[in-house]
Amino acid sequence: MNKITLEEVSQNLSNYLQRAQAGESFVIFQADQPVAKIVSAKSEGILEAFDAFRDRLVAEGINLEVDDIFANVRDDTPTPEKPGW
């Protein structure tokens, strides 16, 4: 996401709106503090993107099991609660 100042937006709003329409996103800063965002109306939100990803997995018959995904990353180091013997 691009950082721009409030002054830059004020001087050239139409340019930033055209760029947003093309898919760019901007965070507007004033005195080094973020005050607003400009995002494309076409951009997907995280929930829509997740739904599309899930639909694609289902359509392609991909089954992601949590136990399979994390099987090789779990730490099997013995602990007092779960000794290794």
PyMOL Python script that loads the backbone (N, CA, C, O; Angstrom):
from pymol import cmd

cmd.read_pdbstr("""\
ATOM      1  N   MET A   1       0.853  -1.173   0.000  1.00  0.00           N
ATOM      2  CA  MET A   1       0.000   0.000   0.000  1.00  0.00           C
ATOM      3  C   MET A   1       0.898   1.235   0.000  1.00  0.00           C
ATOM      4  O   MET A   1       1.822   1.338   0.807  1.00  0.00           O
ATOM      5  N   ASN A   2       0.629   2.151  -0.889  1.00  0.00           N
ATOM      6  CA  ASN A   2       1.433   3.358  -1.037  1.00  0.00           C
ATOM      7  C   ASN A   2       1.099   4.387   0.045  1.00  0.00           C
ATOM      8  O   ASN A   2      -0.057   4.535   0.443  1.00  0.00           O
ATOM      9  N   LYS A   3       2.124   5.090   0.511  1.00  0.00           N
ATOM     10  CA  LYS A   3       1.931   6.153   1.502  1.00  0.00           C
ATOM     11  C   LYS A   3       1.979   7.497   0.776  1.00  0.00           C
ATOM     12  O   LYS A   3       2.897   7.769   0.002  1.00  0.00           O
ATOM     13  N   ILE A   4       0.974   8.326   1.041  1.00  0.00           N
ATOM     14  CA  ILE A   4       0.924   9.667   0.457  1.00  0.00           C
ATOM     15  C   ILE A   4       0.495  10.652   1.529  1.00  0.00           C
ATOM     16  O   ILE A   4      -0.087  10.271   2.544  1.00  0.00           O
ATOM     17  N   THR A   5       0.791  11.925   1.290  1.00  0.00           N
ATOM     18  CA  THR A   5       0.410  12.945   2.269  1.00  0.00           C
ATOM     19  C   THR A   5      -0.934  13.553   1.892  1.00  0.00           C
ATOM     20  O   THR A   5      -1.378  13.465   0.747  1.00  0.00           O
ATOM     21  N   LEU A   6      -1.559  14.159   2.861  1.00  0.00           N
ATOM     22  CA  LEU A   6      -2.821  14.844   2.624  1.00  0.00           C
ATOM     23  C   LEU A   6      -2.636  15.959   1.598  1.00  0.00           C
ATOM     24  O   LEU A   6      -3.519  16.205   0.777  1.00  0.00           O
ATOM     25  N   GLU A   7      -1.501  16.622   1.646  1.00  0.00           N
ATOM     26  CA  GLU A   7      -1.205  17.684   0.680  1.00  0.00           C
ATOM     27  C   GLU A   7      -1.140  17.136  -0.743  1.00  0.00           C
ATOM     28  O   GLU A   7      -1.662  17.753  -1.671  1.00  0.00           O
ATOM     29  N   GLU A   8      -0.500  15.981  -0.916  1.00  0.00           N
ATOM     30  CA  GLU A   8      -0.415  15.362  -2.241  1.00  0.00           C
ATOM     31  C   GLU A   8      -1.796  15.020  -2.788  1.00  0.00           C
ATOM     32  O   GLU A   8      -2.076  15.242  -3.966  1.00  0.00           O
ATOM     33  N   VAL A   9      -2.646  14.486  -1.940  1.00  0.00           N
ATOM     34  CA  VAL A   9      -4.001  14.142  -2.365  1.00  0.00           C
ATOM     35  C   VAL A   9      -4.777  15.402  -2.736  1.00  0.00           C
ATOM     36  O   VAL A   9      -5.477  15.436  -3.748  1.00  0.00           O
ATOM     37  N   SER A  10      -4.649  16.424  -1.917  1.00  0.00           N
ATOM     38  CA  SER A  10      -5.363  17.678  -2.169  1.00  0.00           C
ATOM     39  C   SER A  10      -4.965  18.294  -3.504  1.00  0.00           C
ATOM     40  O   SER A  10      -5.803  18.863  -4.204  1.00  0.00           O
ATOM     41  N   GLN A  11      -3.698  18.182  -3.853  1.00  0.00           N
ATOM     42  CA  GLN A  11      -3.209  18.784  -5.088  1.00  0.00           C
ATOM     43  C   GLN A  11      -3.552  17.970  -6.334  1.00  0.00           C
ATOM     44  O   GLN A  11      -3.645  18.525  -7.429  1.00  0.00           O
ATOM     45  N   ASN A  12      -3.741  16.654  -6.176  1.00  0.00           N
ATOM     46  CA  ASN A  12      -3.932  15.830  -7.360  1.00  0.00           C
ATOM     47  C   ASN A  12      -4.896  14.675  -7.103  1.00  0.00           C
ATOM     48  O   ASN A  12      -4.573  13.520  -7.381  1.00  0.00           O
ATOM     49  N   LEU A  13      -6.056  14.979  -6.584  1.00  0.00           N
ATOM     50  CA  LEU A  13      -7.036  13.966  -6.228  1.00  0.00           C
ATOM     51  C   LEU A  13      -7.431  13.103  -7.408  1.00  0.00           C
ATOM     52  O   LEU A  13      -7.520  11.882  -7.272  1.00  0.00           O
ATOM     53  N   SER A  14      -7.670  13.703  -8.562  1.00  0.00           N
ATOM     54  CA  SER A  14      -8.128  12.924  -9.714  1.00  0.00           C
ATOM     55  C   SER A  14      -7.102  11.861 -10.114  1.00  0.00           C
ATOM     56  O   SER A  14      -7.480  10.759 -10.512  1.00  0.00           O
ATOM     57  N   ASN A  15      -5.812  12.180 -10.011  1.00  0.00           N
ATOM     58  CA  ASN A  15      -4.773  11.202 -10.328  1.00  0.00           C
ATOM     59  C   ASN A  15      -4.844  10.006  -9.386  1.00  0.00           C
ATOM     60  O   ASN A  15      -4.773   8.858  -9.827  1.00  0.00           O
ATOM     61  N   TYR A  16      -4.984  10.276  -8.089  1.00  0.00           N
ATOM     62  CA  TYR A  16      -5.037   9.181  -7.127  1.00  0.00           C
ATOM     63  C   TYR A  16      -6.315   8.362  -7.273  1.00  0.00           C
ATOM     64  O   TYR A  16      -6.298   7.153  -7.044  1.00  0.00           O
ATOM     65  N   LEU A  17      -7.406   8.990  -7.644  1.00  0.00           N
ATOM     66  CA  LEU A  17      -8.643   8.243  -7.873  1.00  0.00           C
ATOM     67  C   LEU A  17      -8.530   7.354  -9.100  1.00  0.00           C
ATOM     68  O   LEU A  17      -9.033   6.230  -9.095  1.00  0.00           O
ATOM     69  N   GLN A  18      -7.880   7.835 -10.149  1.00  0.00           N
ATOM     70  CA  GLN A  18      -7.661   7.008 -11.340  1.00  0.00           C
ATOM     71  C   GLN A  18      -6.767   5.809 -11.003  1.00  0.00           C
ATOM     72  O   GLN A  18      -7.017   4.690 -11.449  1.00  0.00           O
ATOM     73  N   ARG A  19      -5.748   6.056 -10.229  1.00  0.00           N
ATOM     74  CA  ARG A  19      -4.850   4.976  -9.834  1.00  0.00           C
ATOM     75  C   ARG A  19      -5.571   3.956  -8.943  1.00  0.00           C
ATOM     76  O   ARG A  19      -5.331   2.754  -9.055  1.00  0.00           O
ATOM     77  N   ALA A  20      -6.442   4.432  -8.070  1.00  0.00           N
ATOM     78  CA  ALA A  20      -7.230   3.524  -7.236  1.00  0.00           C
ATOM     79  C   ALA A  20      -8.172   2.702  -8.103  1.00  0.00           C
ATOM     80  O   ALA A  20      -8.378   1.514  -7.856  1.00  0.00           O
ATOM     81  N   GLN A  21      -8.738   3.335  -9.109  1.00  0.00           N
ATOM     82  CA  GLN A  21      -9.625   2.629 -10.023  1.00  0.00           C
ATOM     83  C   GLN A  21      -8.865   1.506 -10.747  1.00  0.00           C
ATOM     84  O   GLN A  21      -9.441   0.471 -11.082  1.00  0.00           O
ATOM     85  N   ALA A  22      -7.591   1.721 -10.977  1.00  0.00           N
ATOM     86  CA  ALA A  22      -6.747   0.713 -11.635  1.00  0.00           C
ATOM     87  C   ALA A  22      -6.289  -0.374 -10.663  1.00  0.00           C
ATOM     88  O   ALA A  22      -5.660  -1.348 -11.076  1.00  0.00           O
ATOM     89  N   GLY A  23      -6.600  -0.215  -9.378  1.00  0.00           N
ATOM     90  CA  GLY A  23      -6.295  -1.259  -8.410  1.00  0.00           C
ATOM     91  C   GLY A  23      -5.294  -0.896  -7.333  1.00  0.00           C
ATOM     92  O   GLY A  23      -5.052  -1.705  -6.437  1.00  0.00           O
ATOM     93  N   GLU A  24      -4.705   0.286  -7.383  1.00  0.00           N
ATOM     94  CA  GLU A  24      -3.753   0.692  -6.343  1.00  0.00           C
ATOM     95  C   GLU A  24      -4.483   1.105  -5.071  1.00  0.00           C
ATOM     96  O   GLU A  24      -5.651   1.491  -5.104  1.00  0.00           O
ATOM     97  N   SER A  25      -3.782   1.018  -3.964  1.00  0.00           N
ATOM     98  CA  SER A  25      -4.317   1.454  -2.676  1.00  0.00           C
ATOM     99  C   SER A  25      -3.343   2.439  -2.047  1.00  0.00           C
ATOM    100  O   SER A  25      -2.136   2.370  -2.279  1.00  0.00           O
ATOM    101  N   PHE A  26      -3.877   3.351  -1.253  1.00  0.00           N
ATOM    102  CA  PHE A  26      -3.068   4.401  -0.645  1.00  0.00           C
ATOM    103  C   PHE A  26      -3.474   4.611   0.807  1.00  0.00           C
ATOM    104  O   PHE A  26      -4.646   4.483   1.161  1.00  0.00           O
ATOM    105  N   VAL A  27      -2.496   4.932   1.639  1.00  0.00           N
ATOM    106  CA  VAL A  27      -2.757   5.395   2.999  1.00  0.00           C
ATOM    107  C   VAL A  27      -2.376   6.862   3.016  1.00  0.00           C
ATOM    108  O   VAL A  27      -1.269   7.229   2.622  1.00  0.00           O
ATOM    109  N   ILE A  28      -3.290   7.698   3.472  1.00  0.00           N
ATOM    110  CA  ILE A  28      -3.059   9.144   3.514  1.00  0.00           C
ATOM    111  C   ILE A  28      -2.562   9.521   4.908  1.00  0.00           C
ATOM    112  O   ILE A  28      -3.178   9.186   5.920  1.00  0.00           O
ATOM    113  N   PHE A  29      -1.430  10.229   4.931  1.00  0.00           N
ATOM    114  CA  PHE A  29      -0.813  10.657   6.194  1.00  0.00           C
ATOM    115  C   PHE A  29      -0.910  12.163   6.354  1.00  0.00           C
ATOM    116  O   PHE A  29      -0.830  12.918   5.385  1.00  0.00           O
ATOM    117  N   GLN A  30      -1.083  12.579   7.591  1.00  0.00           N
ATOM    118  CA  GLN A  30      -1.018  13.993   7.946  1.00  0.00           C
ATOM    119  C   GLN A  30      -0.164  14.084   9.199  1.00  0.00           C
ATOM    120  O   GLN A  30      -0.487  13.480  10.221  1.00  0.00           O
ATOM    121  N   ALA A  31       0.922  14.836   9.124  1.00  0.00           N
ATOM    122  CA  ALA A  31       1.851  14.977  10.248  1.00  0.00           C
ATOM    123  C   ALA A  31       2.329  13.601  10.742  1.00  0.00           C
ATOM    124  O   ALA A  31       2.331  13.322  11.941  1.00  0.00           O
ATOM    125  N   ASP A  32       2.725  12.764   9.802  1.00  0.00           N
ATOM    126  CA  ASP A  32       3.242  11.424  10.084  1.00  0.00           C
ATOM    127  C   ASP A  32       2.260  10.490  10.778  1.00  0.00           C
ATOM    128  O   ASP A  32       2.666   9.493  11.375  1.00  0.00           O
ATOM    129  N   GLN A  33       0.982  10.805  10.704  1.00  0.00           N
ATOM    130  CA  GLN A  33      -0.055   9.953  11.280  1.00  0.00           C
ATOM    131  C   GLN A  33      -1.014   9.516  10.174  1.00  0.00           C
ATOM    132  O   GLN A  33      -1.470  10.358   9.401  1.00  0.00           O
ATOM    133  N   PRO A  34      -1.331   8.231  10.076  1.00  0.00           N
ATOM    134  CA  PRO A  34      -2.298   7.785   9.068  1.00  0.00           C
ATOM    135  C   PRO A  34      -3.688   8.311   9.415  1.00  0.00           C
ATOM    136  O   PRO A  34      -4.133   8.214  10.559  1.00  0.00           O
ATOM    137  N   VAL A  35      -4.374   8.873   8.405  1.00  0.00           N
ATOM    138  CA  VAL A  35      -5.701   9.432   8.661  1.00  0.00           C
ATOM    139  C   VAL A  35      -6.787   8.803   7.805  1.00  0.00           C
ATOM    140  O   VAL A  35      -7.962   8.859   8.168  1.00  0.00           O
ATOM    141  N   ALA A  36      -6.414   8.194   6.658  1.00  0.00           N
ATOM    142  CA  ALA A  36      -7.428   7.623   5.786  1.00  0.00           C
ATOM    143  C   ALA A  36      -6.787   6.666   4.797  1.00  0.00           C
ATOM    144  O   ALA A  36      -5.565   6.625   4.654  1.00  0.00           O
ATOM    145  N   LYS A  37      -7.638   5.886   4.109  1.00  0.00           N
ATOM    146  CA  LYS A  37      -7.189   4.988   3.052  1.00  0.00           C
ATOM    147  C   LYS A  37      -8.013   5.255   1.802  1.00  0.00           C
ATOM    148  O   LYS A  37      -9.197   5.583   1.871  1.00  0.00           O
ATOM    149  N   ILE A  38      -7.365   5.108   0.676  1.00  0.00           N
ATOM    150  CA  ILE A  38      -8.063   5.095  -0.607  1.00  0.00           C
ATOM    151  C   ILE A  38      -7.829   3.710  -1.185  1.00  0.00           C
ATOM    152  O   ILE A  38      -6.686   3.318  -1.421  1.00  0.00           O
ATOM    153  N   VAL A  39      -8.901   2.971  -1.414  1.00  0.00           N
ATOM    154  CA  VAL A  39      -8.791   1.629  -1.990  1.00  0.00           C
ATOM    155  C   VAL A  39      -9.742   1.514  -3.165  1.00  0.00           C
ATOM    156  O   VAL A  39     -10.756   2.209  -3.233  1.00  0.00           O
ATOM    157  N   SER A  40      -9.406   0.640  -4.076  1.00  0.00           N
ATOM    158  CA  SER A  40     -10.259   0.410  -5.235  1.00  0.00           C
ATOM    159  C   SER A  40     -11.574  -0.214  -4.797  1.00  0.00           C
ATOM    160  O   SER A  40     -11.598  -1.105  -3.947  1.00  0.00           O
ATOM    161  N   ALA A  41     -12.653   0.254  -5.376  1.00  0.00           N
ATOM    162  CA  ALA A  41     -13.957  -0.334  -5.080  1.00  0.00           C
ATOM    163  C   ALA A  41     -14.035  -1.763  -5.613  1.00  0.00           C
ATOM    164  O   ALA A  41     -14.887  -2.545  -5.191  1.00  0.00           O
ATOM    165  N   LYS A  42     -13.149  -2.093  -6.533  1.00  0.00           N
ATOM    166  CA  LYS A  42     -13.128  -3.431  -7.118  1.00  0.00           C
ATOM    167  C   LYS A  42     -12.364  -4.427  -6.262  1.00  0.00           C
ATOM    168  O   LYS A  42     -12.502  -5.636  -6.453  1.00  0.00           O
ATOM    169  N   SER A  43     -11.560  -3.942  -5.323  1.00  0.00           N
ATOM    170  CA  SER A  43     -10.716  -4.850  -4.557  1.00  0.00           C
ATOM    171  C   SER A  43     -11.560  -5.709  -3.624  1.00  0.00           C
ATOM    172  O   SER A  43     -12.560  -5.258  -3.066  1.00  0.00           O
ATOM    173  N   GLU A  44     -11.129  -6.951  -3.472  1.00  0.00           N
ATOM    174  CA  GLU A  44     -11.838  -7.870  -2.601  1.00  0.00           C
ATOM    175  C   GLU A  44     -11.428  -7.648  -1.150  1.00  0.00           C
ATOM    176  O   GLU A  44     -10.276  -7.335  -0.851  1.00  0.00           O
ATOM    177  N   GLY A  45     -12.370  -7.814  -0.283  1.00  0.00           N
ATOM    178  CA  GLY A  45     -12.055  -7.818   1.131  1.00  0.00           C
ATOM    179  C   GLY A  45     -11.531  -9.186   1.508  1.00  0.00           C
ATOM    180  O   GLY A  45     -11.614 -10.120   0.711  1.00  0.00           O
ATOM    181  N   ILE A  46     -11.003  -9.319   2.687  1.00  0.00           N
ATOM    182  CA  ILE A  46     -10.419 -10.581   3.120  1.00  0.00           C
ATOM    183  C   ILE A  46     -11.462 -11.694   3.181  1.00  0.00           C
ATOM    184  O   ILE A  46     -11.156 -12.839   2.851  1.00  0.00           O
ATOM    185  N   LEU A  47     -12.671 -11.381   3.593  1.00  0.00           N
ATOM    186  CA  LEU A  47     -13.694 -12.418   3.683  1.00  0.00           C
ATOM    187  C   LEU A  47     -14.091 -12.933   2.308  1.00  0.00           C
ATOM    188  O   LEU A  47     -14.280 -14.135   2.120  1.00  0.00           O
ATOM    189  N   GLU A  48     -14.218 -12.025   1.349  1.00  0.00           N
ATOM    190  CA  GLU A  48     -14.557 -12.438  -0.010  1.00  0.00           C
ATOM    191  C   GLU A  48     -13.431 -13.273  -0.609  1.00  0.00           C
ATOM    192  O   GLU A  48     -13.682 -14.268  -1.289  1.00  0.00           O
ATOM    193  N   ALA A  49     -12.190 -12.866  -0.354  1.00  0.00           N
ATOM    194  CA  ALA A  49     -11.035 -13.614  -0.860  1.00  0.00           C
ATOM    195  C   ALA A  49     -10.986 -15.003  -0.227  1.00  0.00           C
ATOM    196  O   ALA A  49     -10.692 -15.983  -0.911  1.00  0.00           O
ATOM    197  N   PHE A  50     -11.269 -15.094   1.060  1.00  0.00           N
ATOM    198  CA  PHE A  50     -11.275 -16.393   1.732  1.00  0.00           C
ATOM    199  C   PHE A  50     -12.376 -17.286   1.175  1.00  0.00           C
ATOM    200  O   PHE A  50     -12.151 -18.471   0.930  1.00  0.00           O
ATOM    201  N   ASP A  51     -13.571 -16.721   0.972  1.00  0.00           N
ATOM    202  CA  ASP A  51     -14.672 -17.499   0.397  1.00  0.00           C
ATOM    203  C   ASP A  51     -14.323 -18.016  -0.993  1.00  0.00           C
ATOM    204  O   ASP A  51     -14.617 -19.165  -1.320  1.00  0.00           O
ATOM    205  N   ALA A  52     -13.700 -17.177  -1.809  1.00  0.00           N
ATOM    206  CA  ALA A  52     -13.306 -17.596  -3.156  1.00  0.00           C
ATOM    207  C   ALA A  52     -12.258 -18.710  -3.080  1.00  0.00           C
ATOM    208  O   ALA A  52     -12.312 -19.665  -3.856  1.00  0.00           O
ATOM    209  N   PHE A  53     -11.307 -18.593  -2.151  1.00  0.00           N
ATOM    210  CA  PHE A  53     -10.294 -19.629  -1.967  1.00  0.00           C
ATOM    211  C   PHE A  53     -10.939 -20.940  -1.540  1.00  0.00           C
ATOM    212  O   PHE A  53     -10.621 -21.999  -2.082  1.00  0.00           O
ATOM    213  N   ARG A  54     -11.840 -20.870  -0.571  1.00  0.00           N
ATOM    214  CA  ARG A  54     -12.519 -22.080  -0.104  1.00  0.00           C
ATOM    215  C   ARG A  54     -13.335 -22.720  -1.221  1.00  0.00           C
ATOM    216  O   ARG A  54     -13.318 -23.942  -1.371  1.00  0.00           O
ATOM    217  N   ASP A  55     -14.052 -21.914  -2.010  1.00  0.00           N
ATOM    218  CA  ASP A  55     -14.828 -22.440  -3.130  1.00  0.00           C
ATOM    219  C   ASP A  55     -13.933 -23.134  -4.147  1.00  0.00           C
ATOM    220  O   ASP A  55     -14.295 -24.171  -4.702  1.00  0.00           O
ATOM    221  N   ARG A  56     -12.763 -22.554  -4.386  1.00  0.00           N
ATOM    222  CA  ARG A  56     -11.819 -23.158  -5.337  1.00  0.00           C
ATOM    223  C   ARG A  56     -11.310 -24.503  -4.818  1.00  0.00           C
ATOM    224  O   ARG A  56     -11.202 -25.464  -5.579  1.00  0.00           O
ATOM    225  N   LEU A  57     -10.998 -24.568  -3.521  1.00  0.00           N
ATOM    226  CA  LEU A  57     -10.563 -25.836  -2.942  1.00  0.00           C
ATOM    227  C   LEU A  57     -11.629 -26.915  -3.093  1.00  0.00           C
ATOM    228  O   LEU A  57     -11.325 -28.046  -3.473  1.00  0.00           O
ATOM    229  N   VAL A  58     -12.864 -26.568  -2.798  1.00  0.00           N
ATOM    230  CA  VAL A  58     -13.960 -27.519  -2.902  1.00  0.00           C
ATOM    231  C   VAL A  58     -14.145 -27.955  -4.359  1.00  0.00           C
ATOM    232  O   VAL A  58     -14.307 -29.145  -4.633  1.00  0.00           O
ATOM    233  N   ALA A  59     -14.121 -27.002  -5.290  1.00  0.00           N
ATOM    234  CA  ALA A  59     -14.309 -27.310  -6.707  1.00  0.00           C
ATOM    235  C   ALA A  59     -13.215 -28.234  -7.240  1.00  0.00           C
ATOM    236  O   ALA A  59     -13.474 -29.074  -8.103  1.00  0.00           O
ATOM    237  N   GLU A  60     -11.986 -28.077  -6.723  1.00  0.00           N
ATOM    238  CA  GLU A  60     -10.872 -28.899  -7.180  1.00  0.00           C
ATOM    239  C   GLU A  60     -10.702 -30.173  -6.359  1.00  0.00           C
ATOM    240  O   GLU A  60      -9.785 -30.955  -6.609  1.00  0.00           O
ATOM    241  N   GLY A  61     -11.581 -30.383  -5.382  1.00  0.00           N
ATOM    242  CA  GLY A  61     -11.530 -31.597  -4.573  1.00  0.00           C
ATOM    243  C   GLY A  61     -10.353 -31.670  -3.637  1.00  0.00           C
ATOM    244  O   GLY A  61      -9.908 -32.762  -3.283  1.00  0.00           O
ATOM    245  N   ILE A  62      -9.839 -30.528  -3.230  1.00  0.00           N
ATOM    246  CA  ILE A  62      -8.698 -30.492  -2.318  1.00  0.00           C
ATOM    247  C   ILE A  62      -9.225 -30.476  -0.887  1.00  0.00           C
ATOM    248  O   ILE A  62     -10.038 -29.629  -0.519  1.00  0.00           O
ATOM    249  N   ASN A  63      -8.745 -31.430  -0.086  1.00  0.00           N
ATOM    250  CA  ASN A  63      -9.188 -31.529   1.296  1.00  0.00           C
ATOM    251  C   ASN A  63      -8.002 -31.233   2.205  1.00  0.00           C
ATOM    252  O   ASN A  63      -7.059 -32.020   2.281  1.00  0.00           O
ATOM    253  N   LEU A  64      -8.053 -30.117   2.882  1.00  0.00           N
ATOM    254  CA  LEU A  64      -6.972 -29.729   3.781  1.00  0.00           C
ATOM    255  C   LEU A  64      -7.326 -30.129   5.204  1.00  0.00           C
ATOM    256  O   LEU A  64      -8.209 -29.542   5.829  1.00  0.00           O
ATOM    257  N   GLU A  65      -6.631 -31.125   5.699  1.00  0.00           N
ATOM    258  CA  GLU A  65      -6.829 -31.574   7.072  1.00  0.00           C
ATOM    259  C   GLU A  65      -5.774 -30.934   7.958  1.00  0.00           C
ATOM    260  O   GLU A  65      -4.587 -30.984   7.636  1.00  0.00           O
ATOM    261  N   VAL A  66      -6.180 -30.343   9.050  1.00  0.00           N
ATOM    262  CA  VAL A  66      -5.261 -29.666   9.958  1.00  0.00           C
ATOM    263  C   VAL A  66      -4.179 -30.617  10.443  1.00  0.00           C
ATOM    264  O   VAL A  66      -3.012 -30.232  10.509  1.00  0.00           O
ATOM    265  N   ASP A  67      -4.538 -31.853  10.783  1.00  0.00           N
ATOM    266  CA  ASP A  67      -3.544 -32.800  11.282  1.00  0.00           C
ATOM    267  C   ASP A  67      -2.500 -33.107  10.213  1.00  0.00           C
ATOM    268  O   ASP A  67      -1.323 -33.276  10.532  1.00  0.00           O
ATOM    269  N   ASP A  68      -2.911 -33.181   8.956  1.00  0.00           N
ATOM    270  CA  ASP A  68      -1.952 -33.431   7.880  1.00  0.00           C
ATOM    271  C   ASP A  68      -1.046 -32.226   7.649  1.00  0.00           C
ATOM    272  O   ASP A  68       0.153 -32.384   7.418  1.00  0.00           O
ATOM    273  N   ILE A  69      -1.607 -31.045   7.710  1.00  0.00           N
ATOM    274  CA  ILE A  69      -0.842 -29.826   7.448  1.00  0.00           C
ATOM    275  C   ILE A  69       0.250 -29.636   8.498  1.00  0.00           C
ATOM    276  O   ILE A  69       1.383 -29.288   8.163  1.00  0.00           O
ATOM    277  N   PHE A  70      -0.087 -29.864   9.757  1.00  0.00           N
ATOM    278  CA  PHE A  70       0.845 -29.587  10.838  1.00  0.00           C
ATOM    279  C   PHE A  70       1.578 -30.831  11.346  1.00  0.00           C
ATOM    280  O   PHE A  70       2.275 -30.748  12.358  1.00  0.00           O
ATOM    281  N   ALA A  71       1.447 -31.964  10.687  1.00  0.00           N
ATOM    282  CA  ALA A  71       2.059 -33.206  11.152  1.00  0.00           C
ATOM    283  C   ALA A  71       3.569 -33.096  11.270  1.00  0.00           C
ATOM    284  O   ALA A  71       4.154 -33.652  12.199  1.00  0.00           O
ATOM    285  N   ASN A  72       4.209 -32.396  10.355  1.00  0.00           N
ATOM    286  CA  ASN A  72       5.668 -32.320  10.353  1.00  0.00           C
ATOM    287  C   ASN A  72       6.220 -31.096  11.073  1.00  0.00           C
ATOM    288  O   ASN A  72       7.436 -30.900  11.098  1.00  0.00           O
ATOM    289  N   VAL A  73       5.374 -30.282  11.647  1.00  0.00           N
ATOM    290  CA  VAL A  73       5.868 -29.084  12.325  1.00  0.00           C
ATOM    291  C   VAL A  73       5.629 -29.117  13.827  1.00  0.00           C
ATOM    292  O   VAL A  73       6.053 -28.210  14.544  1.00  0.00           O
ATOM    293  N   ARG A  74       4.968 -30.133  14.297  1.00  0.00           N
ATOM    294  CA  ARG A  74       4.740 -30.229  15.736  1.00  0.00           C
ATOM    295  C   ARG A  74       6.031 -30.607  16.447  1.00  0.00           C
ATOM    296  O   ARG A  74       6.822 -31.401  15.937  1.00  0.00           O
ATOM    297  N   ASP A  75       6.235 -30.046  17.603  1.00  0.00           N
ATOM    298  CA  ASP A  75       7.412 -30.318  18.409  1.00  0.00           C
ATOM    299  C   ASP A  75       7.143 -31.537  19.279  1.00  0.00           C
ATOM    300  O   ASP A  75       6.273 -31.507  20.151  1.00  0.00           O
ATOM    301  N   ASP A  76       7.891 -32.607  19.040  1.00  0.00           N
ATOM    302  CA  ASP A  76       7.721 -33.834  19.817  1.00  0.00           C
ATOM    303  C   ASP A  76       8.720 -33.937  20.964  1.00  0.00           C
ATOM    304  O   ASP A  76       8.952 -35.023  21.495  1.00  0.00           O
ATOM    305  N   THR A  77       9.303 -32.822  21.340  1.00  0.00           N
ATOM    306  CA  THR A  77      10.239 -32.811  22.455  1.00  0.00           C
ATOM    307  C   THR A  77       9.508 -33.207  23.734  1.00  0.00           C
ATOM    308  O   THR A  77       8.455 -32.650  24.046  1.00  0.00           O
ATOM    309  N   PRO A  78      10.065 -34.168  24.475  1.00  0.00           N
ATOM    310  CA  PRO A  78       9.405 -34.574  25.722  1.00  0.00           C
ATOM    311  C   PRO A  78       9.281 -33.406  26.709  1.00  0.00           C
ATOM    312  O   PRO A  78      10.170 -32.561  26.807  1.00  0.00           O
ATOM    313  N   THR A  79       8.196 -33.382  27.410  1.00  0.00           N
ATOM    314  CA  THR A  79       7.959 -32.385  28.453  1.00  0.00           C
ATOM    315  C   THR A  79       7.555 -33.115  29.735  1.00  0.00           C
ATOM    316  O   THR A  79       7.241 -34.304  29.690  1.00  0.00           O
ATOM    317  N   PRO A  80       7.559 -32.427  30.865  1.00  0.00           N
ATOM    318  CA  PRO A  80       7.120 -33.099  32.101  1.00  0.00           C
ATOM    319  C   PRO A  80       5.693 -33.647  31.991  1.00  0.00           C
ATOM    320  O   PRO A  80       5.378 -34.690  32.563  1.00  0.00           O
ATOM    321  N   GLU A  81       4.834 -32.937  31.253  1.00  0.00           N
ATOM    322  CA  GLU A  81       3.457 -33.401  31.106  1.00  0.00           C
ATOM    323  C   GLU A  81       3.346 -34.568  30.121  1.00  0.00           C
ATOM    324  O   GLU A  81       2.419 -35.375  30.196  1.00  0.00           O
ATOM    325  N   LYS A  82       4.313 -34.640  29.195  1.00  0.00           N
ATOM    326  CA  LYS A  82       4.274 -35.679  28.157  1.00  0.00           C
ATOM    327  C   LYS A  82       5.685 -36.243  27.976  1.00  0.00           C
ATOM    328  O   LYS A  82       6.381 -35.885  27.026  1.00  0.00           O
ATOM    329  N   PRO A  83       6.100 -37.115  28.879  1.00  0.00           N
ATOM    330  CA  PRO A  83       7.460 -37.660  28.787  1.00  0.00           C
ATOM    331  C   PRO A  83       7.637 -38.499  27.527  1.00  0.00           C
ATOM    332  O   PRO A  83       6.671 -39.055  27.003  1.00  0.00           O
ATOM    333  N   GLY A  84       8.850 -38.585  27.053  1.00  0.00           N
ATOM    334  CA  GLY A  84       9.142 -39.315  25.832  1.00  0.00           C
ATOM    335  C   GLY A  84       9.319 -40.810  26.017  1.00  0.00           C
ATOM    336  O   GLY A  84       9.600 -41.503  25.039  1.00  0.00           O
ATOM    337  N   TRP A  85       9.168 -41.343  27.230  1.00  0.00           N
ATOM    338  CA  TRP A  85       9.330 -42.774  27.474  1.00  0.00           C
ATOM    339  C   TRP A  85       8.046 -43.467  27.681  1.00  0.00           C
ATOM    340  O   TRP A  85       8.026 -44.678  27.897  1.00  0.00           O
TER     341      TRP A  85
END
""", "prot")
cmd.dss("prot")
cmd.show_as("cartoon", "prot")
cmd.util.cbc("prot")
cmd.orient("prot")
